[in-house]
Amino acid sequence: MPTIVPVVLSGGSGTRLWPLSRKLEPKQFLRLVSEHSLFQETLVRTRAIGESVGPPIVVCNEQHRFLVAEQLRELDMQPQAIVLEPIGRNTAPAVAVAALLAERAHEDPLLLVLPADHLIADRAAFAAAVAAAAEAAASGRLVTFGVVPDRPETGYGYIRRGKSHERWWDLDSFVEKPDHATAKSYVASGDYLWNSGMFVFRASAYLRELERHEPTMLDLCRRAVDGAQRDRDFTRLGATFADCTSNSIDYAVMEKTDRASVVPLGAGWSDIGSWTALQDALEKDSSGNVLRGEVIAMGCSRSYIAANGRVVAALGLDGVVVVETSDAVLVMARDAAQNVKQVVDRLAGTSLV
């Protein structure tokens, strides 16, 4: 088995978990589900894969470098590199520089590309899915994980799987976020999976496809890595990285390659993309509530209520989210969760974001 190098992408801003998630401390660094942050949970998850896993490569921005270093230290985990992007350019360039760096330390390793802010409840099922993906990727396939849907979700993109190879499938097509009726038909068919944004492929296979479909991007990434400066624990990419087109792996490579595959993942996955997604992922009381901190809840049901400094008292609420911090309070209906970003946009340029 080739060495598996985890590539943890930690550039997200987590605006939909405002007011707890902020620009200087976004959701991946918050301890939302356990004693570990989501970033740390992602790193710990890689340890369940086996002895073939090498030190991780973390890609993040300048503002979060000390958070990343400190949370790695708490886990007593030494990374291969903490790569600092001069500016965010989405996942395709970020993974390109990680692939180039991984090749310098290992002989054509497999990359396990993971967003830093996802939650996976069943580590054993995750490890089994990675093993299946590694089997396909070792032969040159570019593999993504498709989450087995448990409901007709309209907030995710979908993957349609094609020909079966027992543990993995050819990837037939990507499908944009559907309406509810279409999502119901997808789930009923059994042929569609949620697009997770996690991948396994050989470093060489990814770089080869990127050179085929986005040669300018790859050239800029090579120059950025060649011009990188080591600064204590950090690798600062050269300035050419900022000249890359902002593009995702899906659009730059996976939708264009003829070597795309998918492995179904049924492991309690969530992207924790909203307060309601967080509530759904956590254990609830007999009334369906999730209560955090000093909360007095009387006659409440199906609600997420979090106090982070003061006592919060809630009476007679149903399907409501309340989040208190030292300088802001969010109160909203559960079904308004996807609109939190509008509040963040309105507060742009203030100390509240």
N, C-alpha and C positions, 0 to 999 in steps of 0.2 A: 504494500500500500504506500503510495507517495505521501510525503508530509502534507498535512492539512494546515494551512495558515489562516486563522480567523482574521478577517478584515472587518473591523467594527467602524461603521460610519456614524459619526456623532455630530453632524452639522445642523440638526433640526432645531427649530425654535419653539415648538410646542405651544403655539399661541392659543389653541383651543382649551388648554388647561390653565388659562389665566383665571384668577389673579395669583395662583401659586407658582405657575411656570412663568419665569421672566427671562428677558434677553440674556442677562448675566448668569442665570441659573435655570435653564430650561428643563423640561420634564424628564429627560433622560438621566439627570443627575439628582432627581428627587427620590426619596424613599416612600413610594406610594403604595407598595403592596407587601413589603417585607422589611427586614433590617437593612437590606441592600437597596441601592438605587436601581433603576431599570438598566442603566449602563453596566453596573456591577452584575446584575442578574444575567445579562447577556454574556459577559465574560465567564461567569461561573458555569453557565450552561455548556460552554465549549469543553470544559473539563470532563463532562460526561461522555464525550465522544470516544476517548481512548488514548493510547500512548502515542499515536501517530500525529497528535496535534502539536504544532510548534507555537512559539510565542506569538501573540497577536500583533497586528498592525492596526493602530487607531488613527483615523483621519478626523481631524476636528479643526475648529477655527482658533485664531489667536486668543480671543477672549476667554475661551474655556480651557486653555492649556493646563493651568494649575489645578483646576477641578479634576481633569482627566488624570493627571499625575498623582494627585492625592488619593483618588478613589482606586487607582491601580495599586498604590502602596498599601492601602487598607486591606487589599486582597493578597498582598505579598506576591504580586504578579509582575514580572519583568517583561515589558513588551519588546518586540523587535524594533519598533519605531512608533513615536507619536508624531504624526505628520501634520504640520500646520499649513492650512490653505491660506494664501494671501487674500482670497475672496472665494466664496462658495460658488461652485460651478456644477452642482448637481452630481449624480452618482457615477456617470460614465467616466469623467476625468478623474474623480477621486479613486475609483477602482483601478484605473489605468496606472496611476502612480504607485498604488499599493502593489500591483502585479509586477511592476518594474523593480521595486525594492525587494519583493519576495524572491524574485529570481536571483538576486545577488546573494541571498543567504541559503537558498535551497535549490536542488536540482529539479526544475520544472514542477513546483508544488501545485497542489490543489488549493484554490482559494475558497473559503467559506465566508461569503459576504453577508453581513448581518447589520441591519439598522440597530442603533443603540437603544431605541425606546420601545421595543416590542416586548410583550409578555408571552411566555410559553409555560403552561402549567406542568406538562408531562415531559420531563427531561429524557426519560427512557424512550418515549415515542419519537422525540426529536432526534435522539442519537441514532435510532433505527432508520429514520428518514434520511439523515445525513449519510449513513452507510450505503443506502440505495443510490443516493445522488452521486456519491463518490465512485461507485461502480460504473455509472454511466459516464461521469466526467473523466475517469481514467482513460476512456477510449476516445476522448476528444469531444464529447458532447458538452453543450452549455446548458446547465440545469437550473431551473427555478423550482421553488416549492409552491404548490397550489394548495391552499387551505381547504379542507373538506367543509363545505358550507352546512350550517345547521339551521339556517333561516334565509329567506329571500331578501338579502341585504342590498340596498341601493347605493350605499356609500363606498363600495369597493368596485374596482375593476375585476373582470373575470378572465379565466384562461380556459379555453376549450382543449381537451386532450384528444389526441389522435390514436395511432396504433399502439397497442400494448406490448411491452417488453418485460412482462411479469412485475418487476419492482419499479419500473419507470415507464413513462409514455412519451411518444413523440408529442411535441407541442404543436397543436393544429393552428391556433390563433389566439390573439389577445382581443378582449372585448371591453369597450368602455363601460362606465357605470350605467346600468340599465334602469328603466322605470320598474315599478313594483311588479306589474304583471309579467314583464319579461324576466325579471329575477326569479319569480315563482316558477316559470317554465324552465329556467336554467337548473334550479335546484331539483325539480321533479325529474329531469332527464338523466341526472347522474353524470353527465359528461363535462360539467363545468365546475371549476374550482376558483376560490378567491385568489387574486394576485397578491402574494405576500411581500414581494420586494426583497426576498432572500435568494441567494444563488450559490451554486458550486460549479467551478470549472477550473481546468488547468490554467495557470497564468499564461502560458504560451498560446493556448486556444483563444482566450479572451483578447490578447494583444493582436493575434493574427486576424481575428474578425474585426477588431477596431481599425486595424490598418486597411482592411478591405473596404469598410464602410465609412470610416471617419479618419482618413489618413492625416489630415491637418491637426486634428485633436491629438492623435498619438504623437506626432512630431513635437507639438508644444509640450506635452507631458514628459517626453524623453528629455527635452531641454530643461524643463523645470526640475527633474530629478538630477540630471547632470550638474545643474547649477545650484543644487540644494546646499544649505549651510547647516552644520550641526551646532546647536545652541543648547548646551547642557543636555537635558533629557529629550530635546525636541529636534525635529528635522524640519527646517524652514524651506519650503519649496522655492525654486527660482521664480522670477517675475513673469516668465512666459506662461505660467499656469493661468494667470488672470486673463490671458488672451483666448483661452478655450471657449468654445460655445457652451453655454449651459444646457446640458442634455442628460437624460436619464439612461440607464443601461437598457431599459425596455425599448426606448425609441432609437437609441444609437446603434444597438446591436441585436437584441433578442427578437425584435419584430422583423429584422432583415436577414438574419442568418438562416441557413438551412440545416443547422445542427442543434436547434433548440429542443430541449426535453423538459418534462415536468415530473416531479415526484409528489404524490398526494401526501398531505400532512394533516393528521388528526391528533393534535397534541394540546388542545386548549389554548389556541393562539388568539391574541388580540393586539392591535396596534395602539391601544390606549389612546385613540384619536379624539376623545371627548370625555367630559365628566360622566356622561351616562355609560360610555364604554368602560370606564374605570369602575363605576358602580356595578356593572354587569359582571366584571371579572372578580369581584370581591365577595366574601361570605356575608350574607345578610341576616338580620334578625327575623323573628317570626312575622313581622309586618312588612318585610321586604326592604328595610332601611339599612343603609350603611352609615354609621355614626363614627366620627373621628374627633378626638380631643374632648374638651369639656362641653358636652352637648346635653341639653335637657330636651328630650323629644316626647311630647305627649299627644296622643291621637294622630300620629303621623304614619304614613305608609308610602312605600315605593320611593323613598327620598334618600338623597345623599347629602349629609350635613357634616361639615368639617369646621372645627374651631382650631385656630393655630396660635391663639394668644389670649383671647377673651372667652368668657362663657357665652355660648349661643343657646338661646331657648327658642324652640319651635313648637307651635301649637296647631293641630288640626290641618297639617299640610299633606297633600297627596301628589306624588310625582313631581317633586320640586328638588332643585339643587341649590344648596346654600354653602358658600365657601368664604370664610372669614380670614383675613390676614391683617397685619399691623396697619396697612395703609389703604386697604380696599376690601369691599364686600361684594360678592356676586350672588344674586338671587335670580333664579330663572326656572321656567318650566322645563321638565326633562326633554320635551320635544323641540326645545329651542337650542339644544346643545351645540349644533353646528353653526350657530350665529355668533358665538363668542368672539370669533375673529373680527367681527364688525366692531365690537367694542374696542378691541386692541387697536384696530386701524384708526378709530376715532381718538384714541389716547396717544397716538404716535407722536414721538418727540417729547413726551413728558417722562418724569421719573417713575411713573406707574407701570411702565412696560419694560 
